[in-house]
Amino acid sequence: MARGLIWATAEDLAKNRGRVLSLYRQILRSLNSPALPLNLAARLQKKAEVRAMFMLGSEERSLHNIQDLIDAAEYSLSLLRKGEIPKHIQVYQ
């Protein structure tokens, strides 16, 4: 990301597309992990929440906010791989 100074250009968005899609798929796959203490309904709920977060994030046009969202997704993925549920997608049972 470096073409636009503050706002993302079409080129900036195209560069991040593969990375964002990869993070999205990895997070959805990680929610299926047997290490997570989730029943089927909770897993489906978490997947719906992840989809909603990525849909809202897709409307972002600020370079700094886009980078922050990618960093947050990578951090969440690292927690899911450890068998932990990130705070922003906690299960209320």
C-alpha positions, -999 to +999 in steps of 0.1 A: +000+000+000+016+032-010-001+049-039-026+069-020-014+089+009-045+088+031-073+072+010-069+039-008-067+038-045-080+010-067-045-003-070-041-004-032-074-023-028-063-048-055-030-055-037-048-064-005-076-084-020-058-118-019-044-112+016-079-103+029-096-133+012-070-156+026-075-142+061-112-145+058-110-182+047-085-191+074-106-175+101-137-193+090-118-226+088-103-220+123-137-217+138-143-253+129-114-264+151-123-290+177-100-272+201-126-244+205-153-249+231-182-242+207-213-262+198-227-261+163-250-232+168-222-211+184-199-219+155-225-208+129-231-176+149-194-168+150-191-175+113-219-151+106-203-124+128-170-129+110-188-124+076-205-093+089-171-078+101-155-085+068-184-070+049-182-038+070-145-037+066-148-040+028-163-005+028-133+011+045-112+034+023-086+048+047-052+032+043-044+033+080-078+018+090-074-010+064-040-019+078-054-019+113-082-042+103-058-066+086-036-066+117-066-073+139-076-102+116-041-117+118-041-114+156-075-130+158-064-158+136-033-164+158-056-167+188-080-191+171-051-213+161-041-215+198-076-227+206-087-193+221-117-172+212-108-136+205-126-111+228-144-094+200-161-127+190-167-141+224-195-166+229-222-157+254-237-190+265 
